[in-house]
Amino acid sequence: MSNLFGISSDLEQVKAMMIDPEYSEVDLKDTLDSLELEFEKKAEGIKYVMLEKKAHIDALKERKKVIDARIKQEERGIESLNRYLYDAMLFTGKTKFKTSEFTFYIKNNAPQIDREKLDVSKVPSEYFIEQEPKLDSKKLLNDLKAGKEIETAELKVTESLVIR
């Protein structure tokens, strides 16, 4: 059994031979039919492999969700332990100490904006960053589909294989 591209090439050769008077119409049609059947079987086989790969991808995505949830759980556990140790250090007044392995201390962090108290509408405009205009691709596509002519913008149609 040859590969899918070989079968495609064979199909083209047989189709070309059909116009050659040296071969009978019946012989060529039988050969063509058998090759097309083989091609169809291989195409079907490829689709089954694609379905298996899709199922494997879906299973991996589900596994990733489980692993991501476990990672988040572990991160929350670290944060919780850090808060517990911080609170315990404040409560006991031991805000700086060393062990044989680590040094523990509480430090003041860099100043930051208190977002809970900030009313953005009252902040002067000098504190806002101007941004570059961003293309609204959806609006552009809809206008082009509606027949609107826009310089350098045009629709293109591509092809893709559909297997149902």
C-alpha positions as CSV (number, residue, x, y, z in Angstrom):
1,M,0.0,0.0,0.0
2,S,1.5,3.3,-1.0
3,N,1.3,6.6,0.9
4,L,-1.4,9.2,0.5
5,F,0.7,11.5,-1.8
6,G,1.7,8.5,-3.9
7,I,-2.0,7.6,-4.3
8,S,-2.8,11.2,-5.3
9,S,0.0,11.0,-7.9
10,D,-1.3,7.7,-9.1
11,L,-4.8,9.1,-9.4
12,E,-3.5,12.0,-11.6
13,Q,-1.6,9.5,-13.8
14,V,-4.6,7.3,-14.3
15,K,-6.8,10.3,-15.1
16,A,-4.3,11.3,-17.8
17,M,-4.2,7.8,-19.1
18,M,-8.0,7.8,-19.5
19,I,-7.6,10.1,-22.6
20,D,-5.0,7.8,-24.0
21,P,-6.6,5.6,-26.7
22,E,-4.2,2.8,-25.8
23,Y,-6.1,1.9,-22.7
24,S,-9.7,0.8,-22.6
25,E,-12.2,3.0,-20.7
26,V,-13.3,0.1,-18.5
27,D,-9.8,-0.9,-17.5
28,L,-8.8,2.6,-16.5
29,K,-12.1,3.2,-14.7
30,D,-11.6,0.0,-12.7
31,T,-8.1,1.1,-11.8
32,L,-9.2,4.6,-10.9
33,D,-12.0,3.3,-8.7
34,S,-9.7,0.9,-6.8
35,L,-7.1,3.7,-6.3
36,E,-9.8,6.1,-5.1
37,L,-11.1,3.5,-2.7
38,E,-7.5,3.0,-1.3
39,F,-7.2,6.8,-1.1
40,E,-10.5,7.1,0.8
41,K,-9.4,4.4,3.2
42,K,-6.1,6.1,3.9
43,A,-7.9,9.5,4.3
44,E,-10.3,7.8,6.7
45,G,-7.4,6.3,8.6
46,I,-5.8,9.7,8.9
47,K,-9.0,11.1,10.3
48,Y,-9.0,8.4,13.0
49,V,-5.5,9.3,13.9
50,M,-6.5,13.0,14.1
51,L,-9.4,12.1,16.4
52,E,-7.1,10.1,18.7
53,K,-4.7,13.0,18.9
54,K,-7.6,15.4,19.6
55,A,-8.7,13.1,22.4
56,H,-5.2,12.9,23.8
57,I,-4.9,16.7,23.7
58,D,-8.3,17.0,25.5
59,A,-7.1,14.6,28.2
60,L,-3.8,16.5,28.6
61,K,-5.8,19.8,28.9
62,E,-7.9,18.2,31.6
63,R,-4.8,17.0,33.4
64,K,-3.3,20.4,33.1
65,K,-6.4,21.9,34.8
66,V,-5.9,19.5,37.7
67,I,-2.2,20.3,37.9
68,D,-2.9,24.1,37.7
69,A,-5.4,23.8,40.5
70,R,-2.9,21.9,42.6
71,I,-0.2,24.6,41.9
72,K,-2.7,27.3,43.0
73,Q,-3.5,25.4,46.1
74,E,0.2,25.0,47.0
75,E,0.8,28.8,46.3
76,R,-2.1,29.7,48.6
77,G,-0.5,27.4,51.2
78,I,2.8,29.2,50.9
79,E,1.0,32.6,51.2
80,S,-0.9,31.4,54.2
81,L,2.3,30.2,56.0
82,N,4.0,33.5,55.2
83,R,1.1,35.4,56.7
84,Y,1.1,33.1,59.7
85,L,4.8,33.6,60.3
86,Y,4.5,37.4,59.8
87,D,1.6,37.7,62.3
88,A,3.5,35.5,64.8
89,M,6.6,37.6,64.5
90,L,4.6,40.8,65.1
91,F,2.7,39.3,68.0
92,T,5.9,38.0,69.7
93,G,7.9,41.2,68.9
94,K,10.6,39.1,67.3
95,T,10.8,41.0,64.0
96,K,14.4,40.0,63.3
97,F,16.3,36.8,64.0
98,K,18.6,34.2,62.5
99,T,18.6,30.4,62.5
100,S,21.4,28.2,61.3
101,E,19.7,28.1,57.9
102,F,17.8,31.4,57.4
103,T,17.5,35.0,58.4
104,F,14.0,36.3,59.2
105,Y,13.0,40.0,59.4
106,I,10.2,42.3,58.6
107,K,11.0,45.2,56.3
108,N,9.1,48.2,55.0
109,N,8.2,47.8,51.4
110,A,8.6,50.6,48.8
111,P,5.8,53.2,48.8
112,Q,2.9,52.4,46.6
113,I,-0.5,53.9,45.6
114,D,-3.4,52.9,47.9
115,R,-5.8,51.8,45.2
116,E,-8.6,51.4,47.6
117,K,-8.7,55.1,48.4
118,L,-7.8,56.3,44.8
119,D,-10.6,58.1,42.9
120,V,-9.3,58.0,39.3
121,S,-11.7,60.7,38.2
122,K,-10.1,63.2,40.5
123,V,-6.5,62.5,39.3
124,P,-5.1,65.3,37.1
125,S,-4.7,64.4,33.4
126,E,-0.9,64.8,33.6
127,Y,-0.8,61.4,35.4
128,F,-2.4,59.5,32.5
129,I,-0.4,57.9,29.7
130,E,-1.5,58.6,26.1
131,Q,-1.7,55.4,24.1
132,E,-1.3,54.6,20.4
133,P,-4.6,54.1,18.6
134,K,-5.5,50.4,18.4
135,L,-7.0,48.9,15.2
136,D,-10.6,47.6,15.8
137,S,-10.2,44.6,13.5
138,K,-13.8,43.4,14.1
139,K,-15.3,46.7,13.1
140,L,-13.1,46.9,10.0
141,L,-14.0,43.3,9.0
142,N,-17.7,44.0,9.4
143,D,-17.5,47.2,7.4
144,L,-15.6,45.4,4.6
145,K,-18.2,42.6,4.6
146,A,-20.9,45.3,4.4
147,G,-19.3,46.6,1.2
148,K,-17.6,49.7,2.5
149,E,-14.4,50.5,0.6
150,I,-11.4,51.3,2.9
151,E,-8.0,52.1,1.4
152,T,-5.5,49.2,1.7
153,A,-8.0,47.0,3.4
154,E,-9.6,44.1,1.6
155,L,-11.1,40.8,2.4
156,K,-9.4,37.5,1.6
157,V,-10.9,34.1,1.5
158,T,-8.7,31.1,2.4
159,E,-9.4,27.4,2.2
160,S,-9.2,24.6,4.8
161,L,-9.9,20.9,5.0
162,V,-13.2,19.9,6.5
163,I,-13.8,16.4,7.8
164,R,-17.2,15.6,9.3
